[in-house]
Amino acid sequence: MEQTTTEEKSKDRSGWNTVYIGRQKPVMNYVLATLTCLNNSPNVILKARGAAISLAVDVAQITMHRFVQGVKVSNVKIDTEQMQSEEGGTRNVSTIEIELTTAGEPEAQA
Amino acid sequence: MEQTTTEEKSKDRSGWNTVYIGRQKPVMNYVLATLTCLNNSPNVILKARGAAISLAVDVAQITMHRFVQGVKVSNVKIDTEQMQSEEGGTRNVSTIEIELTTAGEPEAQA
């Protein structure tokens, strides 16, 4: 409810919806954000880094198996990001991007 | 050193090497197991579930960026597994499988 702005979801330049997954909120909040995005777009990217990576996989699996039929994982990318550490140096953090696609949407039937 | 048997690495029926990643050991142990597998096989699968998923991504990234040149992620699969919980019921756990391949091996050049 409060502060669901750029933190939780935002629209990419490319028109894709992106859900940034952190560890501050319950998993279901992110599932809800993902479902909202899937309502507006046939594609959603879930992004997470560090320890939130496993949460992102949970969000994808819960969305696919419990809420929306016909959603599938179209792509999974893993990468490394350089982050500024508090002591001044940089440290590497792993990242994940999970693309969900509503394949075979009713569009075709209409 | 102790007990690096089926727990840490094993050979699949298909001949692929698999490294199971947990949270009991330091990340570098799993990186070492991955490097050992890559010495014997051009393909390695890193498997993890639950909170160890983010560790598996770390292991893949550290292996690729710090130790072996020319290794790349050929596939990432995410899935759900049913686990028996201690109270008797079942619960769902997310899993990940990261395939690493030593692409561009001398094979192609020979």
Backbone of each chain as ProteinMPNN parsed JSONL, in Angstrom:
{"seq_chain_A": "MEQTTTEEKSKDRSGWNTVYIGRQKPVMNYVLATLTCLNNSPNVILKARGAAISLAVDVAQITMHRFVQGVKVSNVKIDTEQMQSEEGGTRNVSTIEIELTTAGEPEAQA", "coords_chain_A": {"N_chain_A": [[0.844, -1.187, 0.0], [1.689, 1.393, 1.018], [4.136, 3.322, -0.477], [4.547, 1.96, -3.03], [6.041, 2.523, -5.297], [8.658, 3.221, -7.416], [10.294, 1.373, -6.214], [9.035, -1.175, -6.021], [7.754, -1.848, -8.412], [8.257, -1.006, -11.827], [8.262, 0.638, -14.978], [10.064, -0.419, -17.678], [12.22, 1.097, -20.128], [11.889, -0.246, -22.467], [9.305, -1.042, -22.367], [8.696, -3.256, -20.937], [7.485, -4.744, -17.989], [8.829, -4.497, -14.8], [9.599, -6.147, -11.816], [11.049, -5.479, -8.839], [12.643, -7.416, -6.522], [12.984, -7.635, -3.12], [14.031, -8.102, 0.302], [12.534, -7.057, 2.25], [9.807, -7.178, 2.395], [6.842, -9.308, 2.745], [6.672, -12.377, 0.852], [4.3, -12.599, -0.587], [3.556, -10.018, -1.222], [5.211, -9.381, -3.331], [4.409, -11.28, -5.147], [1.856, -10.371, -5.642], [2.446, -7.894, -6.824], [3.638, -8.847, -9.13], [1.493, -10.177, -10.328], [-0.167, -8.013, -10.84], [1.366, -6.645, -12.716], [1.354, -8.543, -14.763], [-1.22, -8.353, -15.566], [-1.217, -6.062, -17.008], [0.65, -6.358, -18.949], [2.077, -8.705, -21.243], [4.485, -9.692, -20.546], [6.749, -10.026, -17.847], [9.454, -8.98, -15.878], [11.276, -10.321, -13.268], [13.427, -9.043, -10.939], [16.276, -9.508, -8.914], [18.767, -9.388, -6.32], [21.677, -10.744, -4.656], [20.895, -12.23, -1.537], [18.208, -12.161, -1.997], [17.685, -13.491, -4.283], [16.81, -16.159, -4.137], [14.28, -15.746, -3.198], [13.121, -14.487, -5.395], [12.894, -16.585, -7.175], [11.055, -18.117, -5.762], [8.832, -16.354, -5.907], [8.327, -16.375, -8.663], [7.642, -19.083, -9.026], [5.434, -19.408, -7.327], [3.628, -17.6, -8.481], [3.263, -18.806, -10.984], [2.316, -21.408, -10.42], [0.28, -21.202, -8.545], [-1.417, -19.083, -9.099], [-1.734, -17.956, -11.804], [-2.732, -19.457, -14.767], [-0.984, -20.845, -17.497], [1.186, -19.171, -17.545], [4.611, -18.908, -18.203], [8.141, -19.492, -17.687], [10.185, -17.6, -19.595], [12.788, -16.889, -19.861], [15.87, -16.955, -18.069], [18.26, -15.047, -16.536], [21.51, -14.828, -15.206], [23.81, -12.821, -13.418], [26.53, -10.546, -12.539], [26.885, -7.813, -10.35], [28.508, -4.756, -9.631], [28.811, -3.379, -6.502], [28.863, -0.47, -4.437], [30.564, -0.653, -1.496], [30.093, -0.103, 2.059], [32.472, 0.558, 3.256], [33.895, 1.851, 1.362], [35.171, 0.523, -0.743], [34.517, -1.67, -3.592], [32.115, -4.284, -4.052], [31.24, -7.502, -5.294], [28.052, -8.527, -6.376], [25.732, -11.069, -6.9], [23.202, -11.322, -9.413], [19.801, -11.858, -10.536], [17.595, -12.331, -13.271], [14.387, -13.004, -14.02], [12.286, -13.865, -16.56], [8.893, -13.776, -17.084], [6.26, -15.025, -19.073], [3.07, -14.693, -20.467], [2.138, -17.026, -22.217], [0.2, -18.046, -25.042], [-2.137, -16.483, -24.643], [-5.597, -15.301, -24.179], [-5.95, -13.452, -26.209], [-5.54, -14.528, -28.777], [-7.872, -15.901, -29.133], [-9.866, -14.007, -29.286]], "CA_chain_A": [[0.0, 0.0, 0.0], [2.543, 2.57, 1.093], [5.382, 3.313, -1.243], [4.719, 0.924, -4.062], [6.433, 3.259, -6.503], [9.739, 2.635, -8.209], [10.894, 0.256, -5.475], [8.449, -2.485, -6.221], [7.574, -2.109, -9.835], [8.479, 0.16, -12.665], [8.184, 0.293, -16.395], [11.318, -0.269, -18.397], [12.144, 1.867, -21.367], [11.443, -1.141, -23.525], [7.898, -1.342, -22.201], [8.534, -4.418, -20.082], [7.27, -4.458, -16.583], [9.864, -5.082, -13.962], [9.335, -6.189, -10.377], [12.28, -5.625, -8.069], [12.339, -8.213, -5.346], [13.909, -7.456, -2.006], [13.723, -9.003, 1.398], [11.871, -6.309, 3.313], [8.369, -7.416, 2.445], [6.456, -10.71, 2.596], [6.709, -12.868, -0.527], [3.026, -12.399, -1.267], [3.529, -8.665, -1.777], [5.877, -9.41, -4.635], [3.536, -12.06, -6.037], [0.778, -9.449, -6.013], [3.015, -6.935, -7.778], [3.848, -9.576, -10.384], [0.175, -10.407, -10.928], [-0.62, -6.72, -11.347], [2.115, -6.396, -13.951], [0.903, -9.488, -15.798], [-2.502, -7.867, -16.049], [-0.997, -4.949, -17.934], [1.674, -6.681, -19.944], [2.254, -10.159, -21.363], [5.808, -10.068, -20.054], [7.196, -9.394, -16.617], [10.79, -9.4, -15.451], [11.548, -10.263, -11.839], [14.851, -8.799, -10.715], [16.701, -9.584, -7.515], [20.199, -9.622, -6.163], [22.111, -11.276, -3.37], [20.086, -13.25, -0.867], [16.82, -12.108, -2.472], [17.577, -14.303, -5.495], [15.966, -17.339, -3.904], [12.913, -15.226, -3.095], [12.624, -14.213, -6.745], [12.481, -17.883, -7.721], [9.794, -18.427, -5.073], [7.773, -15.512, -6.459], [8.009, -16.897, -9.999], [6.985, -20.386, -8.91], [4.103, -19.223, -6.722], [2.794, -16.963, -9.499], [2.953, -19.75, -12.061], [1.602, -22.615, -10.01], [-0.885, -21.011, -7.692], [-2.317, -17.998, -9.466], [-2.056, -17.758, -13.212], [-2.513, -20.586, -15.662], [-0.408, -20.498, -18.797], [2.379, -18.348, -17.454], [5.817, -19.734, -18.131], [9.423, -18.804, -17.62], [10.725, -17.562, -20.943], [14.23, -16.698, -19.819], [16.482, -16.666, -16.771], [19.627, -14.561, -16.714], [22.229, -14.529, -13.973], [24.89, -11.884, -13.697], [27.186, -9.971, -11.365], [26.848, -6.361, -10.307], [29.444, -4.164, -8.675], [28.151, -2.457, -5.577], [29.713, 0.301, -3.55], [30.403, -1.106, -0.108], [30.1, 1.02, 3.002], [33.852, 0.917, 3.615], [34.49, 2.611, 0.276], [35.532, -0.334, -1.878], [33.377, -2.254, -4.297], [32.034, -5.738, -3.922], [30.416, -8.117, -6.333], [26.809, -9.133, -5.936], [25.062, -11.817, -7.964], [21.847, -10.872, -9.717], [19.025, -12.763, -11.382], [16.441, -11.76, -13.967], [13.491, -14.063, -14.467], [11.224, -13.351, -17.43], [7.661, -14.565, -17.153], [5.462, -14.68, -20.243], [1.764, -15.349, -20.571], [2.067, -17.631, -23.554], [-1.128, -18.55, -25.381], [-3.16, -15.639, -24.012], [-6.896, -15.26, -24.86], [-5.844, -12.596, -27.397], [-5.669, -15.314, -29.995], [-9.249, -16.363, -29.26], [-10.773, -12.877, -29.471]], "C_chain_A": [[0.885, 1.245, 0.0], [3.812, 2.34, 0.292], [5.534, 2.141, -2.202], [5.124, 1.588, -5.379], [7.559, 2.545, -7.238], [10.37, 1.424, -7.522], [10.354, -1.083, -5.944], [8.196, -2.809, -7.686], [7.793, -0.831, -10.627], [8.415, -0.292, -14.103], [9.517, 0.582, -17.061], [11.117, 0.627, -19.61], [11.565, 1.02, -22.492], [9.969, -1.516, -23.399], [7.645, -2.578, -21.353], [8.249, -3.953, -18.67], [8.321, -5.188, -15.773], [9.441, -5.042, -12.505], [10.667, -6.416, -9.679], [11.968, -6.317, -6.759], [13.413, -8.045, -4.291], [13.545, -8.394, -0.884], [12.974, -8.297, 2.53], [10.416, -6.72, 3.477], [8.047, -8.906, 2.312], [6.404, -11.106, 1.123], [5.431, -12.512, -1.281], [2.881, -10.987, -1.832], [4.127, -8.647, -3.177], [5.067, -10.223, -5.647], [2.414, -11.16, -6.55], [1.262, -8.43, -7.044], [3.199, -7.586, -9.143], [2.528, -9.797, -11.112], [-0.375, -9.123, -11.534], [0.067, -6.408, -12.667], [1.627, -7.287, -15.078], [-0.46, -9.113, -16.358], [-2.333, -6.801, -17.122], [-0.081, -5.304, -19.097], [1.812, -8.193, -20.052], [3.605, -10.638, -20.835], [6.141, -9.328, -18.774], [8.601, -9.891, -16.321], [10.889, -9.252, -13.938], [13.046, -10.089, -11.656], [15.167, -8.879, -9.228], [18.205, -9.709, -7.464], [20.51, -10.124, -4.765], [21.148, -12.311, -2.826], [18.635, -13.237, -1.335], [16.598, -12.959, -3.718], [16.662, -15.504, -5.279], [14.503, -16.933, -3.748], [12.303, -14.987, -4.473], [12.151, -15.5, -7.406], [11.174, -18.319, -7.076], [8.635, -17.65, -5.691], [7.343, -16.028, -7.834], [7.206, -18.187, -9.899], [5.581, -20.255, -8.327], [3.149, -18.611, -7.738], [2.337, -17.981, -10.538], [2.047, -20.877, -11.596], [0.331, -22.355, -9.227], [-1.875, -20.014, -8.243], [-2.692, -17.912, -10.931], [-1.748, -19.008, -14.016], [-1.859, -20.071, -16.935], [0.751, -19.523, -18.743], [3.588, -19.257, -17.432], [7.069, -18.864, -18.101], [10.01, -18.788, -19.017], [12.236, -17.408, -20.94], [14.692, -16.46, -18.379], [17.912, -16.231, -17.035], [20.274, -14.4, -15.351], [23.444, -13.701, -14.327], [25.518, -11.402, -12.393], [27.128, -8.454, -11.469], [27.89, -5.869, -9.313], [28.681, -3.2, -7.79], [29.185, -1.73, -4.737], [29.501, -0.21, -2.126], [30.548, 0.091, 0.825], [31.509, 1.479, 3.362], [34.563, 1.642, 2.474], [34.857, 1.78, -0.934], [34.303, -0.797, -2.64], [33.34, -3.742, -3.994], [31.062, -6.278, -4.961], [29.177, -8.755, -5.731], [26.185, -9.853, -7.133], [23.653, -11.279, -8.168], [21.126, -11.929, -10.557], [17.917, -11.962, -12.05], [15.595, -12.901, -14.499], [12.387, -13.438, -15.312], [10.047, -14.29, -17.426], [6.84, -14.087, -18.345], [4.136, -15.403, -20.179], [1.615, -15.862, -21.986], [0.665, -18.138, -23.795], [-2.229, -17.803, -24.657], [-4.462, -15.643, -24.825], [-6.918, -14.377, -26.106], [-6.146, -13.348, -28.686], [-7.116, -15.747, -30.242], [-10.193, -15.24, -29.643], [-10.947, -12.534, -30.95]], "O_chain_A": [[0.824, 2.054, -0.926], [4.458, 1.297, 0.386], [6.536, 1.426, -2.177], [4.604, 1.247, -6.442], [7.414, 1.389, -7.635], [10.919, 0.548, -8.19], [11.114, -2.009, -6.229], [8.412, -3.938, -8.126], [7.541, 0.273, -10.146], [8.506, -1.484, -14.395], [10.026, 1.702, -17.004], [9.994, 0.874, -20.05], [10.842, 1.518, -23.355], [9.442, -2.238, -24.247], [6.492, -2.912, -21.078], [8.719, -2.904, -18.228], [8.649, -6.345, -16.036], [8.977, -4.011, -12.017], [11.331, -7.428, -9.905], [11.131, -5.858, -5.983], [14.596, -8.282, -4.538], [12.831, -9.374, -1.093], [12.798, -8.848, 3.616], [9.857, -6.622, 4.569], [8.872, -9.68, 1.827], [6.126, -10.277, 0.257], [5.47, -12.168, -2.462], [2.165, -10.781, -2.812], [3.617, -7.987, -4.082], [5.036, -9.907, -6.836], [2.068, -11.183, -7.731], [0.566, -8.143, -8.018], [2.951, -6.968, -10.179], [2.435, -9.635, -12.329], [-0.976, -9.141, -12.608], [-0.572, -5.962, -13.619], [1.5, -6.84, -16.218], [-0.817, -9.497, -17.472], [-3.167, -6.648, -18.014], [-0.057, -4.608, -20.112], [1.676, -8.894, -19.05], [3.838, -11.839, -20.696], [5.848, -8.14, -18.638], [8.903, -11.072, -16.49], [10.618, -8.182, -13.393], [13.839, -10.888, -12.155], [14.415, -8.377, -8.393], [18.843, -10.089, -8.446], [19.729, -9.958, -3.828], [20.648, -13.161, -3.562], [17.904, -14.199, -1.098], [15.462, -13.133, -4.161], [15.837, -15.826, -6.135], [13.599, -17.681, -4.118], [11.121, -15.251, -4.693], [11.14, -15.513, -8.108], [10.284, -18.831, -7.755], [7.579, -18.219, -5.966], [6.152, -16.108, -8.133], [6.211, -18.364, -10.603], [4.65, -20.918, -8.783], [2.001, -19.04, -7.854], [1.168, -18.01, -10.922], [1.114, -21.259, -12.302], [-0.589, -23.173, -9.231], [-3.057, -20.071, -7.905], [-3.874, -17.806, -11.256], [-0.644, -19.549, -13.953], [-2.163, -18.967, -17.389], [1.249, -19.093, -19.783], [3.598, -20.266, -16.727], [7.049, -17.681, -18.441], [10.304, -19.845, -19.575], [12.897, -17.761, -21.917], [13.987, -15.842, -17.581], [18.683, -16.947, -17.675], [19.643, -13.883, -14.428], [24.033, -13.858, -15.397], [25.103, -11.789, -11.3], [27.302, -7.887, -12.547], [28.121, -6.496, -8.279], [27.985, -2.31, -8.279], [30.226, -2.278, -4.375], [28.38, -0.197, -1.618], [31.051, 1.147, 0.441], [31.721, 2.636, 3.727], [35.729, 2.009, 2.618], [34.852, 2.293, -2.053], [33.186, -0.364, -2.36], [34.36, -4.374, -3.722], [30.174, -5.567, -5.435], [29.245, -9.436, -4.708], [26.121, -9.309, -8.235], [22.997, -10.839, -7.224], [21.753, -12.774, -11.197], [17.37, -11.029, -11.462], [16.049, -13.676, -15.341], [11.641, -12.583, -14.834], [10.188, -15.474, -17.733], [6.737, -12.886, -18.594], [4.085, -16.594, -19.87], [1.031, -15.2, -22.844], [0.003, -18.609, -22.869], [-3.152, -18.416, -24.119], [-4.446, -15.95, -26.017], [-7.792, -14.527, -26.961], [-6.889, -12.885, -29.552], [-7.538, -15.935, -31.383], [-11.224, -15.493, -30.265], [-11.681, -11.604, -31.285]]}, "seq_chain_B": "MEQTTTEEKSKDRSGWNTVYIGRQKPVMNYVLATLTCLNNSPNVILKARGAAISLAVDVAQITMHRFVQGVKVSNVKIDTEQMQSEEGGTRNVSTIEIELTTAGEPEAQA", "coords_chain_B": {"N_chain_B": [[37.243, -31.784, 2.251], [36.646, -33.929, 4.036], [34.136, -36.285, 3.521], [33.305, -35.775, 0.729], [31.573, -37.023, -1.041], [28.735, -38.328, -2.495], [27.213, -36.204, -1.721], [28.379, -33.708, -2.47], [29.303, -33.79, -5.121], [28.331, -35.597, -8.011], [27.901, -38.088, -10.53], [25.739, -37.818, -13.147], [23.291, -39.936, -14.761], [23.273, -39.318, -17.428], [25.825, -38.596, -17.875], [26.588, -36.119, -17.201], [28.163, -33.854, -14.993], [27.271, -33.134, -11.713], [26.861, -30.653, -9.286], [25.852, -30.38, -6.078], [24.526, -27.822, -4.225], [24.676, -26.593, -1.022], [24.104, -25.111, 2.205], [25.886, -25.556, 4.144], [28.617, -25.447, 3.872], [31.535, -23.368, 3.157], [31.36, -20.982, 0.434], [33.519, -21.243, -1.31], [34.233, -23.929, -1.248], [32.3, -25.138, -2.832], [32.803, -23.872, -5.224], [35.292, -24.942, -5.773], [34.601, -27.644, -6.06], [33.074, -27.383, -8.369], [35.008, -26.512, -10.202], [36.634, -28.763, -10.264], [34.891, -30.601, -11.43], [34.584, -29.395, -13.931], [37.027, -29.875, -14.978], [36.897, -32.491, -15.663], [34.743, -32.736, -17.325], [32.975, -31.142, -19.995], [30.66, -29.946, -19.277], [28.771, -28.793, -16.525], [26.378, -29.152, -13.976], [24.903, -27.069, -11.665], [23.116, -27.551, -8.778], [20.557, -26.445, -6.607], [18.462, -25.736, -3.781], [15.796, -23.875, -2.214], [16.962, -21.541, 0.183], [19.557, -21.807, -0.604], [19.722, -21.219, -3.228], [20.561, -18.65, -4.008], [23.202, -18.84, -3.342], [24.078, -20.717, -5.2], [24.003, -19.24, -7.537], [25.987, -17.401, -6.92], [28.209, -19.165, -6.83], [28.329, -19.978, -9.517], [28.902, -17.512, -10.76], [31.322, -16.742, -9.556], [32.973, -18.843, -10.356], [32.95, -18.45, -13.138], [33.92, -15.815, -13.5], [36.216, -15.504, -11.959], [37.853, -17.719, -12.092], [37.809, -19.602, -14.356], [38.371, -19.061, -17.739], [36.217, -18.501, -20.494], [34.103, -20.064, -19.754], [30.618, -20.439, -19.809], [27.175, -19.666, -18.972], [24.933, -21.995, -19.936], [22.336, -22.726, -19.625], [19.525, -22.056, -17.534], [17.417, -23.384, -15.199], [14.391, -23.132, -13.434], [12.402, -24.478, -10.823], [9.883, -26.317, -8.937], [9.901, -28.262, -5.996], [8.455, -30.936, -4.157], [8.623, -31.295, -0.756], [8.924, -33.444, 2.077], [7.656, -32.344, 5.043], [8.627, -31.81, 8.483], [6.455, -32.012, 10.145], [4.829, -33.785, 8.957], [3.221, -33.145, 6.752], [3.411, -31.946, 3.286], [5.653, -29.624, 1.749], [6.288, -26.93, -0.53], [9.279, -26.362, -2.289], [11.46, -24.144, -3.863], [13.605, -24.731, -6.668], [16.786, -24.617, -8.359], [18.613, -25.026, -11.388], [21.656, -24.67, -12.738], [23.368, -24.643, -15.675], [26.654, -24.944, -16.619], [28.94, -24.395, -19.234], [31.907, -25.161, -20.935], [32.351, -23.382, -23.36], [33.457, -22.925, -26.761], [35.677, -24.575, -26.787], [38.875, -26.109, -27.516], [38.186, -28.152, -29.257], [36.529, -27.25, -31.459], [38.325, -25.81, -32.922], [40.185, -27.609, -33.777]], "CA_chain_B": [[38.137, -32.896, 2.438], [35.876, -35.035, 4.579], [32.808, -36.518, 2.958], [32.965, -35.127, -0.541], [31.067, -38.095, -1.902], [27.544, -38.013, -3.282], [26.671, -34.92, -1.281], [28.898, -32.521, -3.126], [29.292, -33.963, -6.573], [28.02, -36.953, -8.438], [27.79, -38.172, -11.971], [24.4, -38.147, -13.614], [23.214, -41.04, -15.726], [23.567, -38.785, -18.748], [27.239, -38.314, -17.978], [26.858, -34.762, -16.752], [28.57, -33.731, -13.612], [26.352, -32.308, -10.964], [27.318, -30.198, -7.978], [24.736, -29.988, -5.217], [24.982, -26.713, -3.391], [23.919, -26.415, 0.217], [24.535, -23.933, 2.95], [26.708, -25.97, 5.282], [30.046, -25.225, 3.647], [31.857, -22.07, 2.549], [31.131, -20.921, -1.009], [34.697, -21.668, -2.07], [34.204, -25.389, -1.38], [31.463, -25.475, -3.98], [33.529, -23.411, -6.408], [36.33, -25.951, -5.993], [33.933, -28.839, -6.604], [32.688, -27.057, -9.745], [36.227, -26.499, -11.017], [37.047, -30.16, -10.425], [33.988, -31.187, -12.42], [34.861, -28.81, -15.247], [38.248, -30.503, -15.472], [36.579, -33.825, -16.168], [33.593, -32.704, -18.217], [32.749, -29.788, -20.52], [29.407, -29.422, -18.74], [28.516, -29.025, -15.11], [25.111, -28.601, -13.51], [24.832, -26.687, -10.256], [21.75, -27.682, -8.293], [20.338, -25.948, -5.247], [17.059, -25.431, -3.498], [15.532, -22.988, -1.086], [17.834, -20.397, 0.396], [20.865, -22.028, -1.228], [19.654, -20.812, -4.631], [21.409, -17.478, -4.252], [24.583, -19.328, -3.277], [24.384, -21.387, -6.463], [24.308, -18.177, -8.5], [27.323, -16.925, -6.541], [29.204, -20.161, -7.25], [28.449, -19.886, -10.971], [29.54, -16.255, -11.131], [32.722, -16.763, -9.117], [33.673, -19.779, -11.239], [33.104, -17.877, -14.468], [34.658, -14.562, -13.578], [37.491, -15.455, -11.268], [38.721, -18.88, -12.231], [37.951, -20.224, -15.668], [38.005, -18.25, -18.887], [35.481, -19.213, -21.538], [32.949, -20.811, -19.245], [29.415, -19.631, -19.804], [25.937, -20.286, -18.529], [24.216, -22.435, -21.131], [20.917, -22.865, -19.327], [19.11, -21.945, -16.135], [16.057, -23.882, -15.024], [13.858, -23.046, -12.079], [11.311, -25.428, -10.661], [9.415, -26.5, -7.56], [9.961, -29.639, -5.526], [7.679, -31.198, -2.954], [9.427, -31.908, 0.298], [8.226, -33.893, 3.273], [8.01, -31.502, 6.189], [8.772, -32.589, 9.717], [5.153, -32.21, 10.779], [4.101, -34.842, 8.261], [2.691, -32.703, 5.458], [4.429, -31.618, 2.301], [5.725, -28.215, 1.426], [6.951, -26.691, -1.799], [10.565, -25.683, -2.228], [11.957, -23.772, -5.184], [14.92, -25.27, -7.005], [17.435, -24.029, -9.538], [19.668, -25.802, -12.029], [22.459, -23.806, -13.6], [24.307, -25.409, -16.48], [27.844, -24.24, -17.094], [29.581, -25.083, -20.342], [33.145, -24.565, -21.434], [32.101, -23.163, -24.785], [34.652, -22.513, -27.497], [36.798, -25.453, -26.45], [39.771, -26.389, -28.635], [37.496, -29.069, -30.176], [36.05, -26.587, -32.667], [39.46, -25.302, -33.688], [41.023, -28.717, -34.268]], "C_chain_B": [[37.345, -34.1, 2.936], [34.506, -35.087, 3.904], [32.476, -35.708, 1.714], [32.439, -36.158, -1.518], [29.831, -37.651, -2.677], [26.967, -36.642, -2.936], [27.1, -33.78, -2.196], [28.948, -32.641, -4.647], [28.987, -35.419, -6.904], [27.874, -36.944, -9.938], [26.374, -38.602, -12.337], [24.458, -39.345, -14.547], [23.646, -40.554, -17.109], [25.046, -38.443, -18.909], [27.596, -36.887, -17.578], [27.339, -34.799, -15.32], [27.626, -32.784, -12.905], [26.969, -31.928, -9.621], [26.093, -29.745, -7.189], [25.208, -28.946, -4.228], [24.075, -26.534, -2.193], [24.407, -25.186, 0.948], [25.465, -24.288, 4.11], [28.174, -25.553, 5.115], [30.301, -23.855, 3.037], [31.698, -22.129, 1.039], [32.304, -21.513, -1.783], [34.798, -23.191, -2.199], [33.423, -25.804, -2.614], [32.107, -25.01, -5.278], [34.594, -24.44, -6.782], [35.729, -27.212, -6.595], [33.548, -28.608, -8.063], [33.903, -27.097, -10.679], [36.717, -27.915, -11.275], [36.198, -30.844, -11.487], [34.301, -30.684, -13.82], [36.144, -29.363, -15.843], [37.96, -31.839, -16.141], [35.507, -33.815, -17.249], [33.415, -31.29, -18.741], [31.477, -29.143, -19.964], [29.284, -29.747, -17.264], [27.153, -28.438, -14.784], [25.226, -28.292, -12.029], [23.375, -26.773, -9.828], [21.645, -27.164, -6.874], [18.853, -25.77, -5.033], [16.938, -24.543, -2.281], [16.532, -21.848, -1.015], [19.204, -20.567, -0.24], [20.896, -21.593, -2.684], [20.569, -19.625, -4.912], [22.887, -17.86, -4.181], [25.001, -19.982, -4.59], [24.737, -20.361, -7.536], [25.686, -17.587, -8.207], [28.409, -17.871, -7.048], [29.424, -20.079, -8.756], [29.232, -18.643, -11.371], [31.015, -16.236, -10.738], [33.535, -17.679, -10.025], [33.967, -19.13, -12.589], [34.046, -16.686, -14.493], [36.04, -14.607, -12.934], [38.424, -16.593, -11.625], [38.898, -19.404, -13.641], [37.515, -19.255, -16.754], [37.187, -19.11, -19.847], [34.348, -20.093, -21.039], [31.737, -19.91, -19.325], [28.203, -20.421, -19.346], [25.165, -20.707, -19.775], [22.723, -22.564, -20.884], [20.666, -22.656, -17.837], [17.672, -22.418, -16.057], [15.619, -23.623, -13.6], [12.621, -23.916, -11.991], [10.878, -25.481, -9.194], [9.482, -27.976, -7.211], [9.089, -29.775, -4.296], [8.584, -31.863, -1.941], [8.545, -32.337, 1.449], [8.632, -32.969, 4.424], [8.018, -32.337, 7.459], [7.429, -32.863, 10.395], [4.311, -33.248, 10.036], [3.57, -34.425, 6.906], [3.792, -32.498, 4.443], [4.485, -30.111, 2.134], [6.544, -28.035, 0.151], [8.258, -25.932, -1.59], [11.001, -25.365, -3.651], [13.331, -24.376, -5.416], [15.487, -24.528, -8.21], [18.461, -25.012, -10.077], [20.393, -24.883, -12.991], [23.447, -24.673, -14.358], [25.46, -24.526, -16.926], [28.498, -25.072, -18.184], [30.881, -24.388, -20.696], [33.024, -24.452, -22.939], [33.389, -22.698, -25.443], [35.878, -23.29, -27.082], [37.648, -25.704, -27.68], [39.177, -27.335, -29.681], [37.184, -28.425, -31.533], [37.218, -26.144, -33.553], [40.247, -26.426, -34.352], [40.576, -29.197, -35.639]], "O_chain_B": [[37.375, -35.166, 2.321], [33.826, -34.074, 3.745], [31.452, -35.025, 1.674], [32.816, -36.163, -2.69], [29.894, -36.686, -3.439], [26.315, -36.005, -3.762], [26.273, -32.984, -2.639], [28.66, -31.681, -5.361], [29.344, -36.336, -6.165], [27.738, -35.881, -10.545], [25.888, -39.635, -11.876], [25.517, -39.718, -15.052], [24.297, -41.28, -17.861], [25.466, -38.036, -19.992], [28.763, -36.496, -17.613], [26.961, -35.673, -14.54], [27.235, -31.752, -13.451], [27.524, -32.77, -8.915], [25.386, -28.825, -7.602], [26.167, -29.16, -3.487], [22.866, -26.348, -2.33], [25.055, -24.32, 0.361], [25.79, -23.444, 4.944], [28.88, -25.335, 6.099], [29.395, -23.246, 2.468], [31.876, -23.183, 0.428], [32.113, -22.2, -2.787], [35.388, -23.69, -3.157], [33.828, -26.705, -3.349], [31.98, -25.667, -6.312], [34.774, -24.766, -7.955], [36.284, -27.782, -7.534], [33.671, -29.506, -8.895], [33.841, -27.635, -11.784], [37.164, -28.231, -12.377], [36.713, -31.572, -12.335], [34.287, -31.453, -14.781], [36.338, -29.331, -17.059], [38.668, -32.266, -17.052], [35.376, -34.777, -18.005], [33.675, -30.33, -18.017], [31.243, -27.949, -20.152], [29.646, -30.834, -16.816], [26.808, -27.355, -15.257], [25.601, -29.153, -11.233], [22.503, -26.151, -10.435], [22.52, -27.404, -6.043], [18.081, -25.666, -5.986], [17.835, -24.464, -1.441], [16.9, -21.264, -2.035], [19.938, -19.593, -0.401], [21.954, -21.592, -3.313], [21.267, -19.596, -5.925], [23.721, -17.276, -4.874], [26.136, -19.823, -5.038], [25.645, -20.574, -8.34], [26.459, -17.309, -9.124], [29.405, -17.433, -7.623], [30.563, -20.106, -9.223], [30.12, -18.709, -12.221], [31.858, -15.768, -11.503], [34.651, -17.339, -10.419], [35.073, -19.238, -13.118], [34.872, -16.558, -15.396], [36.93, -13.845, -13.31], [39.641, -16.47, -11.486], [40.027, -19.629, -14.08], [36.42, -18.696, -16.695], [37.441, -20.306, -19.991], [33.706, -20.79, -21.825], [31.809, -18.74, -18.952], [28.197, -21.652, -19.33], [24.783, -19.859, -20.582], [21.93, -22.517, -21.824], [21.482, -23.029, -16.995], [16.805, -21.91, -16.768], [16.377, -23.862, -12.66], [11.883, -24.069, -12.964], [11.428, -24.79, -8.337], [9.159, -28.834, -8.032], [8.99, -28.852, -3.487], [9.23, -32.869, -2.231], [7.547, -31.688, 1.763], [9.816, -32.836, 4.734], [7.475, -33.441, 7.493], [7.29, -33.837, 11.134], [3.194, -33.551, 10.455], [3.473, -35.251, 5.999], [4.952, -32.826, 4.689], [3.496, -29.411, 2.349], [7.377, -28.872, -0.197], [8.323, -24.981, -0.81], [10.921, -26.215, -4.537], [14.124, -24.517, -4.486], [14.756, -23.897, -8.973], [19.099, -25.74, -9.316], [19.804, -24.379, -13.948], [24.271, -25.36, -13.753], [25.251, -23.481, -17.542], [28.599, -26.294, -18.075], [30.941, -23.16, -20.749], [33.515, -25.294, -23.691], [34.284, -22.157, -24.794], [36.983, -22.75, -27.028], [37.166, -25.521, -28.797], [39.595, -27.333, -30.839], [37.515, -28.959, -32.592], [37.104, -26.11, -34.779], [40.9, -26.213, -35.374], [41.171, -30.12, -36.194]]}, "name": "protein", "num_of_chains": 2, "seq": "MEQTTTEEKSKDRSGWNTVYIGRQKPVMNYVLATLTCLNNSPNVILKARGAAISLAVDVAQITMHRFVQGVKVSNVKIDTEQMQSEEGGTRNVSTIEIELTTAGEPEAQAMEQTTTEEKSKDRSGWNTVYIGRQKPVMNYVLATLTCLNNSPNVILKARGAAISLAVDVAQITMHRFVQGVKVSNVKIDTEQMQSEEGGTRNVSTIEIELTTAGEPEAQA"}
